[in-house]
Structure formats: structure tokens, C-alpha cells
Amino acid sequence: MAGVSGVNSVYVVVDDYGNVFHVDGTQGGKGSGGRIQGLPPFSVACSSSHGGANETCIISDAAGNVWRGKPRGGEFKPL
């Protein structure tokens, strides 16, 4: 089961294999956010602050590992 979360019309999707994707909800484009090594299922949460100027997403796995990244591109890094 894939985890999905969005902020300001941009979505982050992570599949059961740890593949992360950035999806533009307005234009429909999809880009890779790399691959994380973790134990599925994965959960995704995204939020923004400072009037939408700062966007962040967090991915967690079944073992309690956590990664952080930007919803508009780039890879997710472990915390």
C-alpha cells in the first residue's frame, strides 16, 4: 500500500519498495525522489509554514525510521 501526502498542490508518494515520487497535482508531472531503505508500510505527512514559503515532508516506516525532504524535488534524508 502506497503512502501519499500533499501540500500546496504537490504530492509525495512512497510505494512498498521505498521508491519516492514527487507529483505535481496541477500539471500532472512526476519525478523521482530517490529510494529509501526501510520496512513497509510507509507513512507520509507534508506541511507548510511561513505562509506556504517553507514546505516539508516526513516519511516514517513500520520500524520507526524517519526521513525528511522537500515535496518539490530532491531526495529524502534519514533523521
Summary of the structure (lengths in Angstrom):
residues: 79
radius of gyration: 11.6
end to end distance: 23.1
largest distance: 34.5
contacts: 228
relative contact order: 0.26
helix: 0%
strand: 53%
